[in-house]
Amino acid sequence: MESVKSKEAMVALDGIMDHPILRQIGQMADGLQLKTYVVGGFVRDLCLGRMSKDIDIVCVGDGMALAQVVAKYKDVPVTLFKSFGTAMLQWDGCDVEFVGARKESYLPNSRNPSVSTGTLADDQLRRDFTINAMAISLNKKDYGRLLDPFNGQHDLINGLIRTPYNPNQTFSDDPLRIMRAIRLATQLNFTIAPETWVAMSAVGNRLLIIAQERIAEELHKMIATDRPAYGFKLLFDSHLLSVVLPELQKLSGKEQIGCHSHKDNFLHTLEVLDNVARHSSKLWLRWAAVFHDIAKPLTKKFDPIHGFSFHGHEDLGARMLPKLFKRMRFPTSKEILGYVQKLVRLHLRPIALAKEVTDTAIRRFLYEVGDDLEDLFLLCRADITSKNEIKVQQYLANFDRVQKRVLAVEARDKIRNFQPVITGAVIMETFGLKPCAQVGFIKEAVKEAILEGKIKNEYQEAFNYMLMVGKDYLR
């Protein structure tokens, strides 16, 4: 969404007056004589006119006691985290968390704070950013009153990410806040305040104490935004990308030798990512855009006649991903890792087909890409970037021609995800074989004949071909 830059873009906080959940929580808090507030992201989103299903409730006192009263009233289960003094329950599709107001202190080698009972002011001070430190009273006496000690509304109006107090201490205490700052700036299209920005870079190495799963979670949220490239640019400019994803950082930079040069592959990658994001919300398709040129630094070569080349970067990139996914704590299943590997490995194939648009080449391509044809086409189109508009239009015209031919062959031959009608069981039964290498050879020969267009993927024609090649293999 566009950042909030004017008071006209702010919605009135009066909207909270009719919120049934908050009204009733306030009434129950009055019954327990607890000063109670809704805080954090819910208040921020209310100011921005965004709907939020996550409601954080802070009590000056026993938040778990209020949660239990609310759970009994709604007849819903409540989960108590006694060691953290928090409780959670669901109310009409909303996740409601209750906590007692607290203050925190940190040890240098951990982001897990020492927690003690505090005031509302203490609780607001421990919040990560001013736009998340606003609170609204739920008690009848002053229901709907906004408490904004750090001018969070001002920062919303001006589109700023800023910490409530010393940013160096904020990020040193909990380095994950660095990733949250970049993620929030990307989600809201906000700017990070200068003093906050300097502190992020200064203590960036503290990210090394953060569990990789937490960093991955922030990256996934960032890449799911409307303009994810902005987040990666912030990571790069703050010198944090080399800590979080060094392979991507190494793509940066142009080089020129004589009359030969190559583009900045990092900036190209960001352009491809935003191109994909404009057309698809698929998380792993977006990550495929991030990784599609990841191996270019390792395959870069220079020839005085032909200039720079990155031959084989698509294959090497696909082979790099299992190790990278494991380190990043990304899923390593075939469904996810295998999907991203496939797109990275094949992202040049459709353009290469423009040089040799034969039915055989197309059938092989379709067999490899399977159900992910549309996603690969989207990635390939997104990959066509240049400041030369004429060159872009030429590439797109070639791609349109290839895409049209691919779809025509697919409609005719139904090759995508095809399974040869001649199975290993048919081969063994026909030739009286047990499982052995010859069965695999014959099956592969039949598959190749179908892909080459020598035979159709129909039983009798494929069976006759199997008999012919079987005699040769089993002589």
Backbone torsions as a table, in degrees:
resi	resn	phi	psi	omega
1	MET	NA	162.5	177.9
2	GLU	-73.4	146.9	179.8
3	SER	-68.5	155.9	179.7
4	VAL	-87.1	116.0	-174.7
5	LYS	-118.3	-4.1	-176.8
6	SER	-145.6	157.8	179.5
7	LYS	-64.1	-28.2	179.6
8	GLU	-62.7	-26.9	-178.2
9	ALA	-80.9	-12.4	179.4
10	MET	-79.6	139.9	175.1
11	VAL	-95.9	152.0	-179.0
12	ALA	-66.4	140.2	177.1
13	LEU	-72.1	-2.2	178.6
14	ASP	-59.3	-20.5	-179.6
15	GLY	-57.9	-25.0	-179.1
16	ILE	-70.3	-22.8	-174.7
17	MET	-61.1	-30.3	-176.6
18	ASP	-101.6	10.4	-177.8
19	HIS	-78.2	109.4	-172.0
20	PRO	-64.1	-37.1	-178.6
21	ILE	-63.9	-48.2	-176.2
22	LEU	-68.4	-37.4	176.7
23	ARG	-57.1	-47.9	-174.9
24	GLN	-72.7	-36.1	175.5
25	ILE	-62.2	-40.9	178.0
26	GLY	-61.4	-40.2	179.3
27	GLN	-64.6	-41.3	179.1
28	MET	-70.0	-34.0	176.1
29	ALA	-64.5	-39.0	176.5
30	ASP	-61.8	-38.2	179.1
31	GLY	-62.6	-30.0	178.7
32	LEU	-95.3	1.7	-178.4
33	GLN	55.8	44.8	179.1
34	LEU	-110.7	126.4	170.0
35	LYS	-69.7	124.5	-169.8
36	THR	-135.4	142.5	-174.6
37	TYR	-141.0	149.2	166.2
38	VAL	-96.0	135.9	-170.7
39	VAL	-136.0	175.1	167.0
40	GLY	74.4	-141.1	-172.9
41	GLY	-61.1	-30.3	178.9
42	PHE	-63.8	-44.0	-179.9
43	VAL	-67.1	-44.0	177.0
44	ARG	-55.4	-49.2	-177.7
45	ASP	-67.4	-32.9	175.9
46	LEU	-61.7	-41.9	178.1
47	CYS	-64.9	-31.4	-178.0
48	LEU	-88.6	-1.1	-178.5
49	GLY	74.7	22.5	179.2
50	ARG	-103.0	146.3	177.4
51	MET	-87.1	137.0	178.4
52	SER	-130.2	138.0	178.4
53	LYS	-101.0	0.5	178.7
54	ASP	-105.8	117.8	-176.2
55	ILE	-119.1	120.2	178.5
56	ASP	-105.1	123.4	-178.6
57	ILE	-111.2	127.1	176.3
58	VAL	-113.8	131.1	176.4
59	CYS	-114.3	141.8	170.0
60	VAL	-86.0	85.5	-173.2
61	GLY	142.6	-146.2	-172.1
62	ASP	-87.3	97.3	179.3
63	GLY	-66.7	-33.2	-179.3
64	MET	-67.5	-33.5	178.4
65	ALA	-64.5	-42.7	177.4
66	LEU	-64.0	-40.6	179.8
67	ALA	-60.1	-40.6	-178.7
68	GLN	-68.0	-37.6	176.7
69	VAL	-65.0	-42.6	179.7
70	VAL	-64.8	-42.5	-179.3
71	ALA	-63.0	-39.8	178.2
72	LYS	-66.0	-40.4	179.0
73	TYR	-62.8	-42.4	-177.3
74	LYS	-87.8	-9.1	-176.8
75	ASP	56.2	50.5	177.1
76	VAL	-127.3	154.5	177.6
77	PRO	-70.5	151.0	177.1
78	VAL	-125.8	139.1	177.6
79	THR	-104.5	122.5	-178.3
80	LEU	-102.9	132.1	173.9
81	PHE	-114.7	83.5	-170.3
82	LYS	-62.9	-34.8	-177.9
83	SER	-67.9	-23.9	178.9
84	PHE	-103.3	-8.5	-179.4
85	GLY	69.7	29.6	-178.7
86	THR	-123.6	163.0	177.2
87	ALA	-147.1	151.3	-178.4
88	MET	-136.0	145.4	173.4
89	LEU	-153.7	167.7	177.6
90	GLN	-109.9	139.6	-179.3
91	TRP	-139.3	110.2	176.7
92	ASP	48.7	47.3	176.4
93	GLY	85.2	-1.7	178.5
94	CYS	-102.9	142.5	172.6
95	ASP	-92.2	115.2	-175.6
96	VAL	-111.9	124.1	179.0
97	GLU	-114.7	135.3	-179.4
98	PHE	-115.1	138.9	177.5
99	VAL	-150.8	150.0	173.1
100	GLY	-80.5	144.1	177.9
101	ALA	-56.5	138.6	-173.9
102	ARG	-149.6	163.5	171.0
103	LYS	-122.1	157.3	-171.3
104	GLU	-130.6	151.5	169.0
105	SER	-138.7	151.6	-171.3
106	TYR	-123.6	150.0	169.2
107	LEU	-94.2	153.1	-174.5
108	PRO	-61.4	-29.9	-173.4
109	ASN	-100.5	16.8	-177.8
110	SER	-150.8	148.5	173.1
111	ARG	-98.9	6.0	177.3
112	ASN	-89.2	115.2	-172.3
113	PRO	-81.1	159.8	165.6
114	SER	-88.8	124.0	-170.1
115	VAL	-111.2	138.8	174.3
116	SER	-140.3	161.1	-179.5
117	THR	-62.4	139.1	-178.7
118	GLY	-144.2	-173.3	177.6
119	THR	-93.4	174.2	174.3
120	LEU	-60.3	-39.7	179.3
121	ALA	-61.2	-40.8	175.9
122	ASP	-60.4	-42.7	-176.8
123	ASP	-66.7	-40.2	179.0
124	GLN	-67.9	-35.4	-179.3
125	LEU	-65.6	-30.2	-178.0
126	ARG	-81.0	-6.0	-178.3
127	ARG	-68.4	156.7	-173.7
128	ASP	-71.5	-44.4	-175.0
129	PHE	-136.4	156.2	-177.3
130	THR	-58.9	-35.9	-178.4
131	ILE	-72.7	-11.5	176.1
132	ASN	-107.3	5.2	-175.9
133	ALA	-104.6	6.0	178.6
134	MET	-80.3	148.1	179.7
135	ALA	-134.8	150.5	177.0
136	ILE	-126.4	128.5	-179.1
137	SER	-68.2	141.1	177.0
138	LEU	-111.2	-3.2	179.6
139	ASN	-75.9	149.3	-174.7
140	LYS	-58.9	-36.0	-175.2
141	LYS	-58.2	-40.2	-178.4
142	ASP	-138.8	38.7	-177.6
143	TYR	-53.4	130.0	176.8
144	GLY	89.7	-0.7	-179.6
145	ARG	-75.2	129.6	-179.6
146	LEU	-88.0	129.7	174.6
147	LEU	-112.6	111.3	-171.0
148	ASP	-132.6	72.2	-172.6
149	PRO	-70.2	-16.5	-175.7
150	PHE	-114.2	18.7	177.1
151	ASN	59.2	44.0	177.5
152	GLY	-62.3	-36.5	178.3
153	GLN	-62.4	-39.6	178.1
154	HIS	-60.4	-41.9	-179.4
155	ASP	-70.2	-32.1	174.3
156	LEU	-64.6	-44.6	-179.6
157	ILE	-61.0	-38.5	-175.7
158	ASN	-95.5	2.5	176.8
159	GLY	64.0	50.1	-175.2
160	LEU	-119.8	139.0	168.7
161	ILE	-101.3	118.8	-175.8
162	ARG	-145.4	145.8	180.0
163	THR	-85.2	153.1	-179.9
164	PRO	-67.3	-30.7	178.8
165	TYR	-141.0	-164.6	-173.7
166	ASN	-39.3	111.5	-175.1
167	PRO	-66.2	-33.0	177.3
168	ASN	-59.3	-43.2	179.3
169	GLN	-69.6	-39.7	179.9
170	THR	-57.4	-48.6	-176.2
171	PHE	-78.6	-30.1	176.8
172	SER	-68.6	-40.0	178.1
173	ASP	-61.3	-48.6	-177.5
174	ASP	-138.1	91.5	-176.3
175	PRO	-62.6	-19.9	178.2
176	LEU	-61.1	-23.3	177.6
177	ARG	-61.0	-25.1	175.9
178	ILE	-61.8	-47.3	179.1
179	MET	-66.6	-35.9	179.5
180	ARG	-67.5	-35.7	177.9
181	ALA	-60.8	-45.5	-179.2
182	ILE	-69.3	-39.9	179.2
183	ARG	-65.0	-44.2	179.3
184	LEU	-65.4	-41.6	177.7
185	ALA	-59.6	-37.6	179.8
186	THR	-71.6	-44.0	-179.7
187	GLN	-62.1	-42.6	-172.9
188	LEU	-97.9	-4.9	-174.6
189	ASN	57.9	45.0	179.6
190	PHE	-98.7	167.1	173.8
191	THR	-103.0	145.5	176.2
192	ILE	-89.3	127.5	-176.5
193	ALA	-57.5	145.3	-173.5
194	PRO	-53.4	-47.2	-177.8
195	GLU	-68.4	-31.3	176.4
196	THR	-69.7	-41.4	179.4
197	TRP	-61.3	-45.8	-179.4
198	VAL	-61.8	-41.4	-178.8
199	ALA	-66.2	-38.8	178.5
200	MET	-56.8	-46.9	-179.6
201	SER	-67.4	-37.1	-174.9
202	ALA	-66.5	-36.6	-176.1
203	VAL	-112.0	20.4	-175.2
204	GLY	-57.7	-32.5	-179.4
205	ASN	-65.6	-16.1	176.5
206	ARG	-64.1	-17.2	176.4
207	LEU	-59.6	-21.3	-178.5
208	LEU	-65.7	-18.4	178.5
209	ILE	-88.0	-4.4	-177.5
210	ILE	-85.9	137.5	175.2
211	ALA	-58.8	133.6	-176.2
212	GLN	-59.7	-30.9	178.9
213	GLU	-60.9	-35.6	-179.6
214	ARG	-71.4	-38.3	176.4
215	ILE	-65.1	-42.5	179.3
216	ALA	-60.6	-39.6	-179.9
217	GLU	-61.5	-42.4	178.7
218	GLU	-67.9	-38.7	178.6
219	LEU	-64.0	-40.1	178.3
220	HIS	-62.9	-41.4	178.0
221	LYS	-65.3	-38.0	-179.7
222	MET	-67.4	-43.4	-176.1
223	ILE	-73.8	-14.7	178.2
224	ALA	-85.1	-0.3	-177.4
225	THR	-79.0	174.0	-178.4
226	ASP	-66.9	-35.8	-178.7
227	ARG	-129.2	72.8	-174.3
228	PRO	-64.4	-24.6	-179.9
229	ALA	-59.4	-31.7	178.9
230	TYR	-58.1	-41.6	179.3
231	GLY	-64.0	-43.5	179.1
232	PHE	-67.3	-33.1	176.5
233	LYS	-66.2	-39.6	176.2
234	LEU	-62.8	-42.8	177.5
235	LEU	-60.4	-42.2	-179.5
236	PHE	-66.7	-49.1	-176.0
237	ASP	-66.1	-25.9	178.8
238	SER	-90.2	4.8	-180.0
239	HIS	64.1	24.9	-179.8
240	LEU	-99.4	-15.9	-179.0
241	LEU	-64.4	-32.5	179.2
242	SER	-67.8	-21.3	176.0
243	VAL	-86.1	-41.2	-172.7
244	VAL	-84.5	-44.7	-176.1
245	LEU	-149.6	75.6	-173.6
246	PRO	-61.2	-29.8	179.5
247	GLU	-60.5	-35.8	179.4
248	LEU	-74.0	-39.0	179.6
249	GLN	-61.5	-33.7	-177.2
250	LYS	-70.5	-11.1	176.8
251	LEU	-74.6	-14.4	-171.7
252	SER	-71.8	144.3	171.5
253	GLY	111.6	143.0	173.1
254	LYS	-100.4	164.4	173.1
255	GLU	-145.4	141.0	177.2
256	GLN	-132.7	130.4	174.2
257	ILE	-128.1	112.7	-176.6
258	GLY	63.0	-125.6	179.6
259	CYS	-93.3	0.6	-177.2
260	HIS	-100.4	140.0	177.3
261	SER	-150.0	165.3	172.3
262	HIS	-131.9	155.3	-176.7
263	LYS	-75.1	167.3	174.7
264	ASP	-75.6	107.4	-174.1
265	ASN	-71.8	-20.9	174.7
266	PHE	-69.6	-49.9	179.2
267	LEU	-64.1	-35.9	175.7
268	HIS	-61.6	-43.7	179.5
269	THR	-60.5	-42.4	178.7
270	LEU	-63.1	-37.9	178.5
271	GLU	-65.9	-41.9	177.9
272	VAL	-62.6	-42.7	-180.0
273	LEU	-60.0	-47.6	179.4
274	ASP	-67.4	-33.6	175.0
275	ASN	-60.3	-44.6	178.0
276	VAL	-64.5	-44.3	-176.4
277	ALA	-61.5	-28.1	178.6
278	ARG	-68.8	-19.1	-173.9
279	HIS	-119.1	-13.5	-177.4
280	SER	-150.1	140.8	176.0
281	SER	-98.6	6.0	-178.4
282	LYS	-64.8	120.3	-175.8
283	LEU	-58.2	-48.4	-172.2
284	TRP	-80.3	-20.6	169.7
285	LEU	-67.8	-38.9	176.9
286	ARG	-65.5	-40.5	176.9
287	TRP	-66.0	-34.3	175.9
288	ALA	-60.9	-37.8	176.0
289	ALA	-62.7	-40.3	178.3
290	VAL	-62.2	-39.1	-171.5
291	PHE	-96.1	-1.7	-168.0
292	HIS	-63.7	-29.1	178.9
293	ASP	-113.4	20.7	-169.2
294	ILE	-60.3	-25.5	-176.8
295	ALA	-94.4	4.9	-178.1
296	LYS	-58.7	-41.3	178.8
297	PRO	-60.4	-29.8	-177.4
298	LEU	-84.7	-15.1	-177.4
299	THR	-113.0	4.0	-175.8
300	LYS	-67.7	128.5	177.1
301	LYS	-137.1	156.0	178.7
302	PHE	-126.7	133.2	176.5
303	ASP	-124.5	129.0	-176.1
304	PRO	-57.8	-26.4	-178.4
305	ILE	-88.6	-48.5	-173.5
306	HIS	-96.8	-11.6	178.7
307	GLY	87.1	-149.0	-175.6
308	PHE	-83.9	145.7	175.7
309	SER	-141.2	158.2	178.5
310	PHE	-134.3	44.7	-173.8
311	HIS	-59.2	132.4	176.4
312	GLY	81.9	7.6	-177.1
313	HIS	-65.9	-27.1	-180.0
314	GLU	-69.3	-39.7	179.0
315	ASP	-71.7	-45.3	179.1
316	LEU	-64.1	-39.1	178.0
317	GLY	-58.9	-44.0	178.2
318	ALA	-62.8	-36.4	-179.5
319	ARG	-74.0	-24.0	178.5
320	MET	-73.9	-24.0	-167.9
321	LEU	-65.5	-39.2	-179.6
322	PRO	-56.7	-44.6	179.1
323	LYS	-66.4	-40.9	-179.5
324	LEU	-65.7	-44.1	178.9
325	PHE	-61.7	-40.3	-179.7
326	LYS	-63.7	-43.2	179.1
327	ARG	-66.3	-39.5	-178.4
328	MET	-78.6	-6.5	-175.9
329	ARG	62.3	38.4	171.6
330	PHE	-87.7	157.3	178.5
331	PRO	-60.5	137.7	-178.7
332	THR	-110.1	20.3	177.9
333	SER	-71.5	158.8	177.2
334	LYS	-61.9	-34.7	-177.9
335	GLU	-61.8	-36.1	-176.9
336	ILE	-103.5	-60.9	179.4
337	LEU	-60.3	-45.2	-179.6
338	GLY	-60.7	-37.7	178.6
339	TYR	-64.1	-48.4	-179.2
340	VAL	-65.2	-41.9	177.4
341	GLN	-58.0	-43.9	-178.9
342	LYS	-60.6	-45.9	-178.6
343	LEU	-66.0	-39.5	178.4
344	VAL	-65.8	-43.7	-177.1
345	ARG	-67.2	-32.8	-173.9
346	LEU	-102.4	3.8	-168.8
347	HIS	-67.2	-16.8	176.2
348	LEU	-96.3	-12.0	-171.2
349	ARG	-61.7	-46.7	-179.4
350	PRO	-60.0	-39.1	178.3
351	ILE	-67.3	-38.0	177.5
352	ALA	-63.0	-32.0	179.8
353	LEU	-64.5	-21.8	179.8
354	ALA	-62.8	-25.8	179.3
355	LYS	-81.8	-25.0	-177.6
356	GLU	-145.6	79.3	-176.3
357	VAL	-88.4	71.3	177.0
358	THR	-98.4	153.2	178.7
359	ASP	-61.6	-36.5	-179.8
360	THR	-63.2	-46.7	179.5
361	ALA	-62.4	-38.5	-179.5
362	ILE	-68.3	-41.1	178.8
363	ARG	-61.5	-41.8	179.1
364	ARG	-63.9	-41.6	178.2
365	PHE	-61.3	-46.7	-179.7
366	LEU	-62.0	-39.3	179.4
367	TYR	-62.0	-40.1	-178.7
368	GLU	-73.2	-40.9	-172.4
369	VAL	-80.1	-30.0	175.8
370	GLY	57.9	-133.7	-174.7
371	ASP	-71.4	-8.2	-173.1
372	ASP	-98.4	21.1	-177.9
373	LEU	-59.5	-48.5	-176.8
374	GLU	-63.0	-40.1	179.0
375	ASP	-65.7	-39.4	178.7
376	LEU	-65.9	-41.9	177.0
377	PHE	-58.5	-42.3	-179.6
378	LEU	-63.2	-44.5	178.9
379	LEU	-62.3	-42.1	-179.0
380	CYS	-63.8	-42.4	177.4
381	ARG	-63.4	-41.3	179.8
382	ALA	-63.7	-26.6	-176.3
383	ASP	-78.4	-9.2	179.9
384	ILE	-86.4	93.9	-178.1
385	THR	-130.1	140.1	176.3
386	SER	-170.9	151.5	172.9
387	LYS	-76.9	-15.6	178.6
388	ASN	-87.8	100.8	-175.1
389	GLU	-62.8	-33.7	178.7
390	ILE	-62.8	-43.7	179.3
391	LYS	-64.0	-40.4	177.7
392	VAL	-59.8	-45.6	-178.8
393	GLN	-65.6	-34.4	176.9
394	GLN	-65.4	-45.7	178.9
395	TYR	-62.6	-43.4	179.8
396	LEU	-63.9	-37.8	177.9
397	ALA	-64.1	-43.3	176.3
398	ASN	-61.9	-41.7	-179.3
399	PHE	-66.0	-40.3	177.5
400	ASP	-58.7	-41.2	180.0
401	ARG	-64.4	-44.4	179.1
402	VAL	-64.4	-46.0	-178.1
403	GLN	-60.2	-42.9	179.4
404	LYS	-61.6	-42.8	-179.5
405	ARG	-68.3	-41.0	179.0
406	VAL	-60.0	-46.8	-178.4
407	LEU	-65.8	-32.8	177.9
408	ALA	-67.7	-43.3	178.4
409	VAL	-65.5	-40.3	178.9
410	GLU	-63.0	-43.3	179.8
411	ALA	-63.0	-34.0	-177.5
412	ARG	-82.2	-46.4	-170.1
413	ASP	-100.3	-13.3	179.1
414	LYS	51.0	48.2	-175.8
415	ILE	-82.9	-29.5	-174.8
416	ARG	-57.7	124.4	179.8
417	ASN	60.4	21.6	-178.5
418	PHE	-68.4	149.8	172.8
419	GLN	-116.5	123.1	179.5
420	PRO	-54.2	137.1	-178.5
421	VAL	-68.4	-20.3	177.5
422	ILE	-91.4	109.2	-178.4
423	THR	-94.4	169.7	176.1
424	GLY	-60.4	-35.4	-179.9
425	ALA	-64.6	-40.4	178.3
426	VAL	-62.9	-43.2	-179.6
427	ILE	-62.9	-46.3	-178.2
428	MET	-64.2	-41.5	-179.5
429	GLU	-67.0	-41.0	-177.3
430	THR	-66.7	-42.7	-174.6
431	PHE	-102.1	3.5	178.5
432	GLY	64.8	40.9	-177.4
433	LEU	-104.9	154.2	166.8
434	LYS	-96.1	168.3	178.4
435	PRO	-53.1	123.1	-177.7
436	CYS	-160.6	175.1	-177.4
437	ALA	-63.6	-34.6	-177.6
438	GLN	-61.4	-34.8	178.4
439	VAL	-61.4	-44.1	178.6
440	GLY	-64.7	-39.1	179.4
441	PHE	-63.0	-44.8	-178.6
442	ILE	-66.2	-42.9	179.7
443	LYS	-62.2	-41.9	179.6
444	GLU	-65.9	-37.7	179.5
445	ALA	-64.2	-39.5	178.0
446	VAL	-65.7	-44.2	179.2
447	LYS	-60.4	-44.8	-179.5
448	GLU	-62.4	-38.2	179.6
449	ALA	-64.4	-37.6	177.4
450	ILE	-66.4	-46.0	-179.5
451	LEU	-65.3	-33.5	178.9
452	GLU	-75.6	-13.3	-179.4
453	GLY	84.6	11.4	179.1
454	LYS	-70.4	-36.3	179.1
455	ILE	-135.6	161.3	174.6
456	LYS	-88.9	158.7	178.4
457	ASN	-82.8	59.6	177.4
458	GLU	-121.5	146.2	-165.6
459	TYR	-59.6	-53.1	-171.7
460	GLN	-65.8	-42.8	179.6
461	GLU	-64.7	-42.5	178.7
462	ALA	-68.4	-35.4	179.0
463	PHE	-65.0	-43.4	179.6
464	ASN	-64.0	-39.4	178.4
465	TYR	-65.7	-38.7	177.9
466	MET	-60.3	-43.1	178.9
467	LEU	-59.7	-41.0	-177.7
468	MET	-67.2	-49.8	-178.2
469	VAL	-72.4	-29.3	178.8
470	GLY	-61.9	-39.4	-180.0
471	LYS	-62.4	-38.5	179.2
472	ASP	-68.0	-43.4	-177.6
473	TYR	-70.5	-29.5	-171.6
474	LEU	-103.0	12.5	177.4
475	ARG	-59.9	NA	NA
